[in-house]
Amino acid sequence: MKILVALVLVLVVAAAGIALAIGFGGPGEVPSMPSINDPFARVDYSDLPALSRYSARDGAHLAYRAYGPEVGARGSVVLVHGSSASGVSMHVLAKGLAAAGYRAFALDLRGHGDSGPRGTIAYVGQLEDDLEDFLDAVRPPRPIVLAGFSSGGGFALRFAGDPRHQRFDGYLLLSPLLGRDAPTFRPEAGGWAKVGVPRLVAISLLNRFGIRACNGLPVVRFALDEYGRKHLTPAYSYSLATDFMPWRDWRANIRAVRQPMRLMAGQEDEVFHAERFEEAFRAAGHPVPVTLVSGVGHVSLTLDPAAVQAAVGLVGELAR
């Protein structure tokens, strides 16, 4: 009887702890990070392509923009933006790829941009399903490269380990998020993201028992300026934050890669330790070629002319 009472008390205390963590352990406010926000204000969007849409399996109409030749393309590149952003942030890189003869597609992943509602998805794995639905609906010309930036690079790595990885002929990771315990990760992503660790841990525990009722609650907030808070995605739910990065065991995710892969980062990256990418992949058991671009930071990896040309060259190595 005493054992039963003790067990009940332990369960009550644990439940109370989880409830407190979920209720009060969410992400706090985070100051704006100018090195992430400011560079986009200098981009010319006057030639931004019109928005297109495709139907996902749940009937949602998700957004993307298409660049480059519709006929006679050298291949195609599907571009995945970084955290809080949308496909618009990939405009400069998409134009560079189009100028090189590739058909480029800049997606608004579900939960971002015009693929709302912003900040959440229905279940972990929905982003992968959406990407497969995009390929089935639009049918980009092969060879096809999946190129993802920052969190989008982490998602590209996630898909590269998925059973559907052969839907792409190659993968380009642009300064990818590997994991918060990876050697490449700076504390709070260099000031870009604040995670509500107590809430994240508590919801993760509930998910282990099949309880997903709290998966729509925010667990990470981004260092957006006033404009970004109004027009971008300021926070992610547990479901979106979990799906928009590699597997929890990012090393196993790397080992699961079968298709050709390249990685590129700026030497001055202020969000991740760029000089540690090569060793991280080697230590995980699957080394990949890493290109570091001199004088380039995190966001400028998709904006700087030298970085864009380097990315175009790596796509050429993959799209064969």
N, C-alpha and C positions, 0 to 999 in steps of 0.2 A: 504493500500500500504506500509506504514511504517513497519507494522508487517511482511509483506512478505519480504521486504528488510532485516530486522533484522534476520529473519529466514534463509535467504540465506547466510548472513554473518556468522551466527553461524555454518551452515553446512560447509561453506568453511574453516573456522578456524578449525573445528573438523576434516575435511578431511586432512587438512595440518598437524595437530598434529599427526594424525594416520600415515600419510606418513613419517613424521620425525621419529616417534617412530619405525616404521618398518625398515626404512633405516639406522638409526644410533643407535638404541637401542638394538642391539644384544649382545650376551654374550662376555665379554672380555676374554683375556688370563688368565689362572690360573696356579700358580706354581705347580710343581709336588708334590704329597703327598706320601712320602716314606712309610708310614705305610700301604698304600693300594697297592702300586706297588711292593715293595721289597719282601714280603713273597712268591710270586709266583715264584721268581727266584730260590728258594730253593726246588721246587717241582720236583720230578722225573717223567718225562713224557715218559720214555722209553717203558712203557707198555700201552701207549694210544691206545685204540681200533681204528680200521679203521673207516673212515667217511662213514656214510650211508646217503641216501636221501629219501625223500618222496615228492609226488606231491601235492601241494596246489591247491585250487579251481581255481586260476588264471593261473595255469600251471607252476608256479615257482617250482623249485626243491630245497627244504630247507633241511638243514643239521642237523644231530644228531649223537651221538655215543651211542652204546648199551653195557651194562655191565651185567655180571651175567648169571645165568643159563637160557637157552632157553626153557628147559623142567623142570617141577617140581618146579618152583619158588614159594615162599611164597606169592607172589603178585608183584606189580611193583610200581616204583616211577619215576615220570617224574620231572626232575630237570630243574629249570629255573635260569639262571645265573643273576648276578647283572649288573648294568649300565656299559656300554662301553665294557663289557667282552664278552665271548663266552662260549660254553659248556665245553671247555677245562678247564676253571677255576673251574669246579665242579668235576674234576678228582678224587681228594682224597676222597671226600664224596661219589661219585659214587662207588669207589672201596670198601669203607666200607660197603655200602649197599649190594653190590654184595657178599661180604664175608659173610654177614648175611643171604644170600639165596634169596635176592630180585633181580628182573630184573630191572635195572636202565637205564634210558634214559636221557642223557645230551643234551639238545637242543641248537642249535644256533638259537635264535629267529631272525625273519626277521629283517634286518638292522644291524646284528651283524655277526662276524666270517665269515663263508662260506655261510651264507644266505643273501648275499648282494643284491643290493648295500648298503653299510653301512651308518647308520645315519638317515635313513628315511623309511617311509612306505607310502603306497598309500592313506590310509584313517584311521581315528580313528575307531578301532574295527577290524582291519585286524589281529592283533595278536591273538585275540580270535578265529577268523575264522581259522587261521593257526593251532592253538592248537587243535581245533575240527577236522581239516583235518588230523593232525598227528594221533589222536586216531582212526579215521576211516581207515587210511592206514596201521598202524602198529599193531593195536589191542593188546595193552599191556595186560598181564594177570591180572585179578581182584583178589583181591581188588587193586585199583589204588589210589595212593596218589600223589597229586600235591605239590611239595616242591619248594618254591622260596626263593632266597636270595636277600636281600636289595631291589632294584627296582623290582627284580623278585618276592620277597615276596609281594610287593605292587600289582604286576600284579596277583599273585595267589589270593590275597584278591579280586581283581577286578573280576576275573573269578568266585570266590565263590559266588558273588552276581549276576552273570549272570543267565539268564533262563536255561542255559546249565550246571549249577553247579553239577547236578547229574551224569555227565560224570565221576566224581571222587568220591571216597568213603570217602576221607578225605583230609584235607589241612594242610600243615606244613609251617608256616611262619618263616623264619630265618632272624632276625633283619630287619623286613620289613619297607620300606618307606610307611608311612601313608599319609602324606600330608605336604606341606610347612607351614601350619598353625597348625599342630598337636603339642601337647606338647612334643612329642618325638624328634622333629626336631631341630638339632643344626643349627645356622646360616651358610648358604652355605654348609650344610651337613658336618660341621667340617672342611671345606676347600676342600672338594672333588669336589663340583660342583658350577659353577657360572652361574646364570640365567640372561639372558637379559630381565629384568622385563618390561621395556617399550615395547619391541617388543612382548613379551608374552601377555601382556595386550591388545595391539592393535590388534593382530591376534585373540585373544579371542573375542573381540568386533565384528570383522568382521564375525567370525563364527556364532555369534548370529543372524546375518542377512543372513546367508547362503552363505557367501563369503569365499571360501576356497582356493583362488588362492595363498595365501602366506603360506599355511600350510607346505610347504617343506623347509622353511627357518629355520636355526638353532636358537634355543632359549636357549640352555644350553650347557656348555662346561665342560669337566672333567679334573681333575688334574693328567693327565697321564705323565709318564716320556717319554724320547725320543723314547724308544722301543715301548711303548704303543701307542704313537701318530702315529707310522708307521703301527702297526699290529692290533690294537684294534679299537674302535669306539670313536673318540675324541669328537664328538658333536652330539646332537639330534635335529632333526627338531621338529616343533610344533606337528605334527601328532604323531611321535614316543614318544616324551616326554609326551604327554597327555595320550597315550594308555598304556605306560609302567609304570603304577602306579594305585592306586585306583581311584575311581570316585572323581570328584571335591569335592563332599560332602562325605568325607571318613567316617564320622559317620553313614550316611545312608547306605553306603556300608557294614559297620560292622553289622548293624542291619539286613541287607538282607541275611546274612549268614545262611544257613540251615544245611549244612553238618558238621560233626565233625571237629574241628580245634584245633591245638596246635601252640604255639609260643615259639621260643627259641632265646636268644640273649646272647652276652658276657657281663659280668659285666663291662669290660673295653672298651666298644664300644666307639670309638672316633667320629663316624659319627652321631649316634642317642643317645638320653638319654634312655638307656636300662631300667633304673629303673622306667620309666614312662609308659611303654607299658601296664602293667596290669591295671593301672588306666585309661588310654586312652580307652581301650576296655570296662571297666566297666562303665565309664561315657557315652560312646556311646550307652549303653543299651544292650550289648552282651558280657559279660565277657568270656574270654577263659583262660585255664591254661597256665601260663607263666613259662618257665624254664630259669634261668640265670646261665650261666656257669662261674665259678670263674676263674679269671686270663686270660680271653680271650677277644680279641678286635674284631673289625668288620670283617676284612677279615679272621682272624684266626678261626672264627666260622665254616668255611668250611674246615679248614686244621688241626686244633689241634686234636690229637687223642681222648682226653676226650670229646671234642665237637662233633666229628663224632660219637662216641659211644652213646652220649646223643641223637643225632638226630636219630640214628638207633632205639633206644628205643622208641622214640616218634612215629616213623613210625609204630612200632609194636603195639602201642596203637590205631593207626588210621586204619591200614590195617587188619581189623578183619572181 
